[in-house]
């Protein structure tokens, strides 16, 4: 088909002489048919959805032409990330159309399991796969062993996940459903919970702050709310002093005003030294904290202060904190621990005090995903209280509440078998004497994901006979994944629902191909940032090229149908009765209707505020906010209802744990690997870092870094991941480098490009040297993400032979925890490493 010039101009539009602009949307678009002839096709359309490349969960728009997703941008109507998306969002079309995606259900034909063992998968129908799964479940119920079914959750949508993660397992009768959250975030949540009673991710009023302190976090690289921060970063740098506290040079540090390359694991020491200076120099925020009754500052180094002399307002226990922990934590004390000059500590403390309350201490995983990280998190977040920036303008915030429906109750669908199964102990070890895992202050309430493998191997407290995992890959993503290889070899029957075959998939007996969240499934997702929250849509906006289904809705509906056919209808009845179309009250009749109605049910309280479901589909987002500052100042969710420097909240939690095992608090604290004694246990304080590996044998310290390009660990089978790797400071495209300070490299006789082996007490990986001044001498760093031996033709060097491309950092990180939160320890300067040239 020939295109005349006049038609070409009509197609693209003409805006004045000599200027051409594309209409939005384009009236027609070029394409080619099977004979390679140019044809015209219908216009594309921007359709709303949500990115889940990280836990920001940004509202986006996807440009769709003839059912194919081709481009991504931020949702223009979102107030959380208005029109912006980070580099990870642009990977969505490539990830959706990855040729290595699992295309049909498969079953294992090789009974042997292990790393590098070919499962010899063969295609099967969905009917056969679901029949097999249903029969296995009913066998466990008939034997009174349904509690030996385990659900493993990786990436999820925050509301629909309640269906397969809580409702389904509890109706069937198993307590063993486990999320991935403790391998990525829980320790930082402990910092704000045990001081102000809030367990969750935070927002920050960066446009109104005067002083921004980044603790082991890079908000324009790999932390949450990245698109919004990328949009605001230039303005922030113009208006605000930015201080980065990190042993490596981050993206933010390269642009900020001060970089404090702290010795890893010593963040708590720096935080309490800052607090010492703020108090001795009278720089605390008196509007929030209060003041001495006579107006005379009595905080003097090494001197005890009478509690009755101070009149607190919205805080609890400031003087106790001083007397117990802070009075001797001088900059002179902190300098040799932190590697930061005392003069610099004093300077920064004074500056933040003078800027208060418009100061943000932004806490990331770096300082706290470590063996004693919860106390570091408390010490850092306590600075937000001391400076009056907690829940305040220019400070650290939560987020406006999002209107959403609750998950329907399951009580009417529980039989005696389910009740008996649900009463069994969970197998991840939460609540054990050495693992209190006290999320929200309740003993045993937090997940301990990495510990599951240990207890599977020990049959503790019993054996697991069947597991279903969705969007998870713990054989790659957890410290010491070698444990998971052994545990999954031992597991009798495993079902894996994922988009791509991963390391964990290679141990599966049944593989179910999953929808890709941003383009192929129904869901609603909440997010917050920019002083707002929102609820956004996910929808099947692109034509499915493969025989894939959404595990959170479609798969569980089909499984419920199979169970009903075989005589057990409770799950099916729950789905059909409780997830009706909220507009028509119609019951779902198939998996697709169930997915749609469940999405509508959760979203209805939100979309009713903007004019209904059709308006929600058009906009893709419902905004809430802006945030109301200071609403919590007289009603924090702590025991005292105040911001707690002396934490009655953590005191009660430790007391509950000690009484459970008939021990003293000091005894259980020591068992859980913390050093504090007595009253120190109840205040933010310095805990010395734990070191794995003898100093002489393992002389360097390994620092695990995160990449701008990691889409929850699922972007490594895309060529762009390697082609643009240099966007991470110090990294090289098409390589997996270990960054070494030139001073250390000179001592070791290393130069750029040398092949090396990194060895810790846990294991070894291979890498390539990159000389880089952006890490402290004595410490080396490598970005997490590469090292897949089973993820696809690009992620793996040789998928068939299970040869990894690069090295997986987790292979050399020991199995260790912050036991207050249950978090895996992957940071904090606790892993010694040696380097050998190969």
C-alpha positions in Angstrom: 0.0 0.0 0.0 1.5 3.3 -1.1 1.2 6.4 1.2 0.8 9.8 -0.6 2.5 12.8 1.0 -0.8 14.5 1.6 -2.1 11.4 3.4 1.1 11.2 5.4 0.6 14.7 6.7 -3.0 14.0 7.5 -1.9 11.0 9.5 0.6 12.8 11.7 -1.1 16.2 11.7 0.4 19.6 10.8 0.7 22.4 13.4 1.8 25.5 11.4 4.3 25.9 8.6 7.4 23.8 9.0 6.2 22.1 12.2 4.7 18.7 12.5 3.3 17.1 15.8 1.9 13.7 16.5 -1.8 13.9 17.4 -2.6 12.3 20.8 -3.8 9.7 20.2 -2.5 9.2 16.7 -5.4 8.8 14.2 -3.7 6.0 12.4 -0.5 4.1 12.9 1.8 2.2 10.5 2.0 -1.6 10.7 2.9 -4.4 8.4 1.0 -7.5 7.5 2.3 -11.0 7.0 3.4 -10.1 3.4 5.5 -7.2 4.9 3.2 -4.7 3.1 2.6 -1.4 4.9 -1.0 -1.1 6.2 -2.8 1.3 8.4 -4.4 0.1 11.7 -6.6 1.7 14.3 -5.2 4.2 16.8 -3.5 3.2 19.9 -4.8 4.2 23.3 -3.3 5.1 26.7 -4.9 2.7 29.2 -4.5 2.9 33.0 -2.8 0.2 35.1 -0.3 -0.1 37.9 3.4 -0.9 37.9 4.6 -3.4 40.6 8.3 -3.2 39.9 8.8 -2.3 43.5 6.6 -1.6 46.5 5.8 1.9 45.4 3.1 0.4 43.1 2.9 3.5 40.9 -0.2 4.2 38.8 0.8 4.1 35.2 -0.7 4.3 31.7 0.2 1.8 29.0 -0.1 2.6 25.3 -1.9 -0.2 23.6 -2.2 -0.7 19.9 -4.3 -3.6 18.6 -4.1 -5.3 22.0 -0.3 -5.0 22.3 1.3 -3.0 25.1 4.1 -0.8 23.5 4.9 2.0 25.9 4.6 3.1 29.5 4.2 6.4 31.3 3.0 7.6 34.8 -0.7 8.0 35.2 -1.3 11.7 34.4 -4.2 11.9 37.0 -2.3 10.4 39.9 -1.3 12.8 42.7 1.2 10.3 44.0 3.5 10.1 40.9 1.9 12.6 38.6 2.8 11.5 35.2 6.1 10.0 36.1 7.6 6.5 36.1 11.1 5.3 36.9 13.3 3.2 34.6 11.8 0.0 35.9 8.4 1.0 34.6 9.7 1.2 31.0 10.7 -2.5 31.2 7.0 -3.6 31.4 6.4 -4.3 27.7 9.6 -6.2 27.4 8.8 -8.3 30.4 5.2 -8.9 29.3 6.5 -10.2 25.9 9.6 -12.1 27.1 9.8 -15.1 24.8 11.0 -17.2 27.7 7.8 -16.8 29.6 6.0 -20.0 30.6 3.3 -20.5 28.1 1.2 -23.5 29.2 0.9 -25.6 32.4 3.7 -28.2 32.8 4.4 -31.2 34.9 7.6 -32.8 36.0 8.6 -36.2 34.7 12.0 -36.5 36.3 11.6 -37.5 40.0 15.1 -36.4 40.9 15.4 -32.8 42.1 18.4 -30.6 42.6 20.3 -27.6 41.2 21.2 -28.3 37.6 18.9 -31.3 37.4 16.6 -31.2 34.3 13.0 -31.5 35.5 12.0 -32.8 32.1 8.8 -30.8 32.1 6.1 -31.7 29.6 3.0 -29.6 28.7 -0.3 -30.5 30.2 -3.8 -28.9 30.2 -5.1 -26.7 32.9 -7.7 -29.3 33.7 -5.0 -32.0 34.4 -3.0 -29.6 36.5 -5.9 -28.5 38.6 -7.2 -32.0 39.0 -3.8 -33.1 40.3 -3.6 -30.2 42.8 -7.2 -30.7 44.0 -6.6 -34.4 44.6 -3.4 -33.7 46.6 -5.3 -31.2 48.8 -8.2 -33.6 49.4 -5.7 -36.3 50.3 -4.2 -34.1 53.0 -7.7 -33.2 54.3 -8.8 -36.8 54.4 -5.6 -37.7 56.4 -6.1 -34.9 58.9 -2.9 -33.3 57.6 -4.2 -30.3 55.7 -1.9 -28.1 57.9 1.0 -29.7 56.0 0.0 -27.6 53.0 2.1 -24.5 52.7 1.4 -21.3 50.6 4.4 -19.1 49.6 3.8 -15.6 48.4 6.2 -13.4 46.5 5.0 -10.3 44.5 1.3 -9.8 45.2 -1.5 -7.3 44.8 -2.4 -5.9 48.3 -6.1 -6.7 48.4 -6.8 -9.7 46.0 -3.9 -11.4 47.7 -6.1 -12.0 50.7 -8.0 -14.5 48.7 -5.2 -17.1 48.1 -3.0 -16.0 51.0 -5.5 -15.9 53.9 -9.1 -16.9 53.0 -8.2 -20.0 50.9 -5.6 -21.6 53.2 -7.8 -20.9 56.3 -10.9 -22.4 54.6 -8.9 -25.4 53.6 -7.4 -25.6 57.1 -3.7 -24.6 57.0 -2.0 -21.8 59.0 1.1 -22.0 56.8 0.9 -19.1 54.4 4.0 -17.0 54.2 4.9 -13.7 52.5 8.3 -12.5 51.3 8.3 -9.3 53.3 10.9 -10.1 56.0 13.6 -10.5 53.3 13.2 -6.9 52.2 11.7 -4.4 54.7 10.5 -5.4 58.1 13.4 -4.1 60.2 12.9 -0.5 59.1 9.2 -0.7 60.1 10.3 -1.6 63.6 12.0 1.7 64.0 8.9 3.7 63.7 6.6 1.2 65.5 8.5 1.0 68.7 8.8 4.8 68.9 5.5 6.1 67.4 3.4 3.0 67.0 3.3 2.9 63.2 4.2 -0.3 61.2 4.5 0.5 57.5 6.1 2.4 54.7 6.4 6.1 55.0 6.0 9.3 53.0 8.2 12.4 53.2 7.3 16.1 52.8 10.5 16.7 50.8 9.3 19.9 49.1 8.9 21.6 52.4 11.8 20.3 54.3 15.1 22.1 54.9 17.3 19.2 55.7 17.2 15.7 54.3 19.3 12.9 55.8 19.4 9.7 53.8 20.4 6.7 56.0 21.4 3.8 53.8 18.8 4.7 51.2 18.9 6.1 47.7 15.4 7.6 46.9 16.3 8.2 43.2 17.8 4.8 42.7 16.3 1.8 44.4 14.0 2.7 47.3 10.3 3.4 47.2 8.5 6.4 45.6 11.3 6.7 43.1 9.3 8.3 40.3 8.1 11.1 42.5 11.5 11.7 43.9 13.1 11.8 40.4 10.5 14.4 39.5 11.3 16.5 42.6 15.0 15.9 42.9 16.1 19.1 41.3 13.8 21.2 43.4 14.9 19.4 46.5 18.6 20.1 45.8 17.9 23.8 45.3 15.9 24.3 48.5 17.3 21.6 50.9 20.6 20.4 52.2 20.9 16.7 51.4 23.2 14.5 53.5 23.8 10.9 52.6 25.0 8.5 55.2 26.2 5.4 53.3 29.4 3.4 53.0 29.1 3.6 49.2 28.6 6.5 46.8 24.9 6.4 45.8 23.1 8.2 43.1 21.7 10.6 45.7 25.2 11.1 47.2 26.7 12.1 43.8 24.2 15.0 43.7 23.8 15.8 47.4 25.7 18.2 49.5 27.4 15.9 52.1 28.4 12.3 51.8 29.3 10.6 55.1 30.9 7.2 54.1 30.1 5.5 57.4 31.6 2.2 58.5 28.7 -0.3 57.9 26.8 -1.4 60.9 27.7 1.7 62.9 24.7 3.8 62.0 23.2 3.4 65.5 26.4 4.9 67.0 26.1 7.9 64.7 22.4 8.4 65.5 22.9 8.4 69.3 25.9 10.8 68.9 23.7 13.2 66.9 21.1 13.0 69.6 23.7 13.7 72.3 24.8 16.9 70.5 21.2 18.0 69.8 20.4 17.7 73.5 23.6 19.2 74.9 23.3 22.2 72.6 19.6 22.7 73.3 18.6 22.1 69.7 15.6 19.7 70.2 12.2 20.8 69.1 10.5 22.2 72.2 7.1 22.6 70.6 6.9 18.8 70.2 9.2 17.5 72.9 8.9 20.0 75.7 11.5 21.8 77.8 13.0 22.1 81.2 10.6 23.7 83.7 13.0 26.5 84.5 14.1 26.9 80.9 17.8 26.0 81.7 19.3 23.2 79.7 20.6 20.5 82.1 21.8 18.0 79.5 25.6 18.0 80.1 27.9 15.2 79.0 28.1 12.3 81.5 25.7 14.0 83.9 22.5 12.4 85.1 19.4 14.6 84.8 16.4 14.5 87.2 13.3 13.4 85.3 11.0 15.8 87.3 13.0 18.8 85.9 11.7 18.3 82.4 8.1 18.9 81.2 7.4 16.7 78.1 4.6 17.4 75.7 4.0 14.8 73.0 6.9 12.5 73.9 7.6 10.0 76.6 10.9 9.3 78.4 13.3 11.8 76.9 15.3 12.2 80.2 15.3 8.5 80.8 16.7 8.0 77.3 19.4 10.6 78.1 20.3 9.0 81.5 20.2 5.4 80.2 21.9 5.8 76.8 22.9 9.3 75.5 24.8 11.1 78.3 28.1 9.5 77.4 27.6 9.0 73.6 29.8 11.9 72.6 31.2 12.6 69.1 34.6 11.5 70.5 33.1 8.2 71.4 31.4 7.8 68.0 34.3 8.9 65.7 36.4 5.6 65.8 33.3 3.5 65.5 31.7 5.3 62.6 34.7 6.5 60.7 33.2 10.0 60.7 35.3 12.8 62.2 33.8 14.3 65.4 33.9 17.8 63.9 31.6 16.5 61.1 29.3 14.8 63.6 28.9 18.1 65.5 28.5 20.1 62.3 25.7 17.9 60.9 23.9 17.7 64.3 23.9 21.5 64.7 22.7 22.0 61.1 19.8 19.6 61.5 18.9 21.1 64.9 18.8 24.6 63.4 16.6 23.4 60.6 14.1 21.6 62.9 11.3 20.7 62.6 11.7 20.7 58.9 14.2 17.8 58.9 13.8 14.3 57.5 15.7 11.3 58.6 14.8 8.9 55.8 15.6 5.4 56.9 16.3 2.6 54.4 17.2 -1.1 54.6 21.0 -0.4 54.6 21.5 0.3 58.3 18.8 -2.1 59.6 18.7 -5.3 57.6 21.4 -6.5 59.9 21.5 -8.9 62.9 20.7 -6.1 65.4 19.0 -3.7 63.0 15.7 -2.9 64.9 17.6 -0.9 67.5 19.5 1.0 64.8 16.1 1.7 63.2 14.8 3.0 66.5 17.8 5.2 67.1 17.6 6.8 63.7 13.8 7.3 63.8 14.1 8.7 67.3 15.8 11.7 65.7 12.6 12.5 63.8 10.9 12.7 67.2 13.7 14.7 68.8 13.6 17.3 66.1 9.8 17.4 66.0 9.6 16.2 62.4 7.5 13.1 63.0 4.1 13.7 61.4 4.9 17.3 60.8 5.2 19.6 57.8 8.6 19.2 56.1 9.1 15.9 58.0 8.4 12.2 57.9 4.8 11.1 57.4 2.4 8.2 56.9 -0.2 8.6 54.2 -3.9 9.5 53.9 -6.2 6.4 54.3 -7.5 4.7 51.2 -11.1 3.7 51.0 -11.4 0.0 50.2 -13.7 -2.9 51.1 -12.6 -5.5 53.6 -12.2 -9.2 52.8 -15.4 -11.1 53.5 -15.4 -13.2 56.7 -14.8 -17.0 56.3 -16.4 -18.2 59.6 -19.4 -19.8 57.9 -17.2 -21.8 55.6 -14.9 -23.5 58.1 -15.5 -27.2 58.9 -14.0 -29.2 61.7 -11.0 -30.3 59.6 -10.2 -26.7 58.8 -10.5 -25.6 62.4 -8.2 -28.4 63.6 -5.6 -27.6 60.9 -5.6 -23.8 61.6 -4.9 -24.5 65.2 -1.5 -25.9 64.4 1.8 -24.0 64.9 3.2 -22.2 61.8 6.5 -23.6 60.6 8.6 -20.5 60.1 9.7 -20.4 63.8 7.9 -17.1 64.6 7.4 -16.7 68.3 10.2 -19.2 69.2 12.4 -18.2 72.1 15.2 -17.1 69.7 12.8 -15.5 67.1 10.1 -13.3 68.7 9.4 -11.7 65.3 7.1 -9.1 67.0 5.6 -7.1 64.2 3.3 -4.4 65.6 4.5 -5.5 69.1 2.8 -8.8 69.1 5.0 -11.9 69.6 5.0 -14.2 66.6 3.0 -11.8 64.4 5.7 -11.2 61.8 6.8 -13.6 59.1 10.3 -15.1 59.1 10.5 -16.1 55.5 14.2 -17.2 55.3 13.8 -19.5 58.3 11.2 -21.7 56.5 13.9 -23.6 54.7 15.7 -24.4 58.0 12.5 -25.8 59.5 11.6 -27.7 56.3 14.9 -29.5 56.6 14.3 -30.3 60.3 10.6 -31.2 60.0 10.1 -28.6 62.7 7.5 -28.6 64.1 6.3 -31.2 61.5 6.9 -32.1 57.9 5.3 -30.3 55.0 3.9 -32.5 52.2 2.7 -29.9 49.7 3.4 -26.3 48.9 2.1 -23.8 46.4 4.2 -20.8 45.6 3.3 -17.8 43.5 5.5 -15.0 42.2 8.3 -16.1 44.5 11.8 -17.4 44.0 13.4 -18.0 47.4 16.0 -20.3 45.9 17.6 -17.0 44.6 16.3 -14.2 46.6 17.0 -15.3 50.2 20.3 -15.3 52.1 22.1 -18.6 51.8 19.8 -19.9 49.1 21.7 -23.2 49.1 19.4 -24.1 52.1 16.3 -23.7 49.9 17.8 -26.0 47.3 18.0 -28.8 49.9 14.6 -28.0 51.3 12.9 -28.0 48.0 14.6 -31.3 47.1 13.0 -32.8 50.2 9.5 -31.4 49.6 7.2 -34.1 48.2 5.0 -31.9 46.0 5.4 -28.3 44.9 3.2 -26.2 42.6 4.8 -23.0 41.2 2.8 -20.2 39.6 5.1 -17.7 37.9 5.7 -15.8 34.6 9.2 -17.2 34.0 10.9 -20.4 35.0 13.2 -19.5 37.8 15.5 -21.3 40.2 12.5 -22.3 42.4 10.5 -23.5 39.4 13.2 -26.2 38.7 12.0 -28.0 41.9 8.3 -27.9 41.0 6.1 -30.8 40.2 3.4 -28.7 38.6 4.1 -25.3 36.9 1.3 -22.9 36.3 1.9 -20.0 33.9 1.0 -16.7 35.5 -0.5 -13.5 34.1 1.8 -10.5 34.0 0.3 -8.1 36.6 0.5 -4.7 34.7 -1.1 -5.9 31.4 -3.0 -9.1 31.9 -5.0 -9.2 35.1 -7.6 -7.5 37.2 -6.7 -6.0 40.6 -6.6 -2.8 42.6 -3.4 -1.5 44.2 -2.8 1.2 46.7 0.2 3.5 46.9 1.3 6.7 48.7 3.7 9.6 48.1 3.7 13.3 47.5 1.4 13.8 50.5 -1.3 11.7 48.9 -2.5 8.2 48.6 -4.4 6.5 45.8 -6.1 3.4 44.7 -5.3 2.4 41.1 -6.4 -0.2 38.7 -4.8 -3.2 37.0 -6.6 -4.6 34.1 -6.2 -7.1 31.2 -5.5 -4.3 28.7 -3.3 -6.4 26.4 -4.1 -9.5 24.4 -2.7 -12.6 26.1 -0.3 -14.4 23.9 0.0 -17.4 26.2 -2.3 -19.6 28.2 -1.8 -17.8 31.4 -4.1 -17.2 34.4 -4.0 -15.0 37.5 -3.3 -17.0 40.6 -4.9 -14.6 43.0 -8.3 -15.0 41.3 -8.6 -17.2 38.3 -6.5 -20.1 39.4 -8.1 -20.3 42.9 -11.6 -20.2 41.3 -10.8 -23.0 39.0 -9.3 -25.0 41.9 -12.4 -24.3 43.9 -14.5 -25.7 41.1 -12.4 -28.9 41.0 -12.7 -29.3 44.7 -16.4 -28.9 44.4 -16.6 -31.6 41.7 -14.8 -33.9 44.1 -17.2 -33.3 47.0 -15.7 -30.3 48.9 -17.6 -27.1 48.1 -16.7 -24.8 51.0 -14.2 -22.8 49.0 -16.4 -22.5 45.9 -19.4 -21.5 48.0 -17.3 -18.7 49.7 -16.2 -17.3 46.4 -19.6 -17.4 44.8 -21.5 -16.1 47.8 -19.1 -13.4 49.0 -17.7 -11.9 45.8 -20.8 -10.8 43.9 -20.8 -8.0 41.5 -21.3 -5.0 43.8 -23.3 -3.1 41.2 -25.7 -5.9 40.2 -25.4 -8.4 43.0 -24.8 -11.1 40.4 -22.8 -14.1 41.5 -19.7 -15.0 39.5 -20.1 -18.0 37.1 -16.6 -18.4 35.9 -13.0 -17.4 36.7 -13.0 -14.3 34.6 -16.2 -13.0 36.3 -14.7 -13.8 39.7 -11.6 -11.8 39.0 -13.6 -8.8 37.8 -16.2 -8.9 40.6 -13.5 -9.3 43.3 -11.7 -6.3 41.9 -14.9 -4.3 41.9 -15.8 -5.3 45.4 -12.6 -4.1 46.9 -12.6 -0.9 44.8 -16.2 0.2 45.3 -15.7 2.4 48.4 -13.1 4.3 46.4 -14.7 4.5 43.0 -18.0 5.6 44.4 -16.3 8.8 45.4 -15.5 9.8 41.8 -18.7 8.7 40.0 -18.6 5.0 39.7 -16.8 2.0 38.1 -16.7 3.3 34.5 -15.1 6.6 35.7 -12.5 4.5 37.7 -11.7 2.5 34.5 -11.3 5.7 32.6 -9.1 7.5 35.1 -7.4 4.4 36.5 -6.9 6.1 39.9 -8.7 7.5 42.9 -6.7 10.0 44.9 -6.9 10.7 48.6 -5.4 13.5 50.6 -3.6 15.8 51.0 -2.0 14.6 54.3 -3.1 16.2 57.5 -0.1 17.1 59.5 0.1 16.6 63.3 -3.0 14.5 63.5 -1.1 11.9 65.5 0.7 14.2 67.9 -1.7 13.6 70.8 -2.7 10.1 69.7 0.3 8.0 68.6 -0.4 4.2 68.6 2.1 3.5 71.3 1.2 2.3 74.8 1.6 5.9 76.1 -0.1 7.5 73.1 3.1 9.5 72.8 6.3 9.4 70.7 8.4 7.0 72.9 12.0 7.7 73.6 11.6 5.3 76.5 9.5 2.6 74.7 6.8 1.2 76.9 5.7 -0.5 73.7 8.9 -2.6 73.2 9.0 -3.1 77.0 5.7 -4.8 76.9 6.6 -6.9 73.9 9.8 -8.2 75.5 8.0 -8.8 78.7 5.3 -10.9 76.9 8.1 -12.9 75.2 10.0 -13.5 78.4 6.9 -14.6 80.3 6.0 -17.0 77.5 9.2 -18.9 78.2 9.5 -18.2 81.9 12.6 -16.2 81.4 13.8 -12.7 82.4 13.8 -10.0 79.7 17.6 -9.9 79.9 17.8 -13.7 79.2 15.6 -13.6 76.1 17.3 -10.5 74.8 20.6 -12.3 75.0 19.2 -15.4 73.4 18.0 -13.2 70.5 21.6 -12.0 70.0 21.3 -8.4 71.3 23.8 -7.0 73.8 21.7 -4.6 75.8 20.8 -5.2 79.5 18.3 -3.8 81.9 16.6 -0.5 81.0 18.8 0.0 77.9 16.6 -2.7 76.2 13.7 -0.2 76.2 15.3 2.8 74.6 16.8 3.5 71.2 20.5 2.6 71.6 23.7 1.5 70.0 24.2 -2.2 69.3 27.6 -3.2 68.0 27.5 -5.0 64.6 27.9 -8.7 64.3 30.7 -9.9 62.1 30.7 -13.3 60.3 34.2 -14.5 59.4 37.6 -14.1 61.0 39.3 -10.8 60.3 42.5 -12.4 59.2 40.9 -14.9 56.8 38.2 -12.6 55.6 39.8 -9.1 55.8 37.3 -7.1 53.8 33.6 -6.4 54.4 31.0 -7.1 51.7 28.2 -4.5 51.0 25.2 -5.6 49.1 23.7 -2.8 46.9 20.5 -2.6 45.0 20.0 -1.6 41.4 17.7 0.9 39.6 16.9 -1.8 37.2 15.7 -4.6 39.5 11.9 -5.1 39.0 11.5 -7.0 42.2 14.3 -9.3 40.8 12.4 -10.0 37.7 14.1 -7.9 35.0 17.3 -9.9 34.5 16.1 -11.8 31.5 15.8 -8.5 29.6 18.7 -7.2 27.5 18.1 -3.7 28.7 19.1 -4.8 32.2 22.6 -5.3 31.0 22.8 -2.7 28.3 22.0 0.1 30.8 23.7 -1.2 33.9 25.9 1.8 34.1 23.0 3.8 35.5 24.0 2.2 38.8 27.0 4.2 40.2 30.2 2.4 39.4 28.6 -0.5 37.4 29.5 -1.4 33.9 27.2 -2.5 31.1 27.1 -6.1 30.1 29.1 -7.0 33.2 28.7 -8.0 36.9 31.4 -6.1 38.7 32.6 -6.0 42.2 33.6 -2.4 43.1 36.9 -2.1 45.1 38.6 1.0 46.3 41.9 1.5 44.4 43.8 1.5 47.7 42.6 -2.0 48.5 43.0 -3.1 44.9 46.6 -2.0 45.0 47.3 -4.1 48.1 45.7 -7.1 46.5 47.4 -6.6 43.1 44.1 -6.2 41.3 43.2 -4.1 38.3 40.1 -3.4 36.3 38.7 -6.4 34.5 40.5 -9.0 36.7 38.4 -12.1 37.3 38.0 -12.8 41.0 36.4 -15.2 43.4 34.6 -13.7 46.5 34.4 -16.1 49.4 32.7 -15.8 52.8 31.8 -18.3 55.5 28.7 -19.0 53.5 30.1 -19.7 50.0 31.8 -18.3 46.9 30.8 -16.5 43.7 32.8 -15.2 40.8 33.0 -11.6 39.6 35.0 -9.0 37.8 37.0 -6.2 39.4 36.0 -2.5 39.0 38.3 0.0 40.7 36.0 2.7 42.2 36.6 5.4 44.7 32.9 5.3 45.7 33.4 2.8 48.5 35.3 3.1 51.7 38.7 1.4 51.9 38.3 -2.0 53.6 34.9 -2.6 52.0 33.7 -3.9 48.7 30.3 -3.7 47.1 28.4 -5.4 44.3 24.9 -4.8 43.0 22.4 -7.6 43.7 20.5 -9.0 40.7 22.7 -11.2 38.6 23.7 -14.8 39.1 20.6 -16.5 37.9 21.2 -20.1 36.9 17.6 -20.6 35.8 15.7 -17.6 34.6 16.0 -17.5 30.9 18.4 -17.4 27.9 19.7 -13.9 28.9 19.6 -14.1 32.7 21.6 -17.3 32.7 24.9 -17.9 31.0 23.6 -21.3 30.0 20.1 -22.1 31.1 20.3 -25.8 30.0 23.5 -26.4 32.0 22.4 -24.2 35.0 25.4 -21.9 34.5 24.8 -18.5 36.1 25.5 -15.2 34.4 27.4 -13.3 37.1 27.1 -14.0 40.8 24.2 -14.0 43.1 25.1 -11.9 46.2 22.9 -14.1 48.4 25.1 -17.1 47.8 27.7 -15.5 50.0 25.4 -13.9 52.6 25.0 -16.1 55.7 21.7 -17.1 57.2 21.2 -14.5 59.9 18.3 -12.4 61.3 17.2 -9.3 63.1 15.1 -11.3 65.6 12.8 -8.5 66.8 11.3 -8.1 63.3 12.2 -11.5 61.8 14.1 -9.7 59.0 16.8 -11.4 57.0 20.2 -9.8 57.7 21.8 -8.8 54.4 23.4 -5.5 55.4 25.2 -3.9 58.3 28.8 -4.8 57.6 28.6 -8.2 59.2 29.9 -10.4 56.3 33.7 -10.7 56.0 35.0 -11.6 52.6 38.3 -12.6 50.9 39.2 -12.1 47.3 41.2 -14.5 45.1 42.3 -13.7 41.6 41.3 -16.4 39.1 
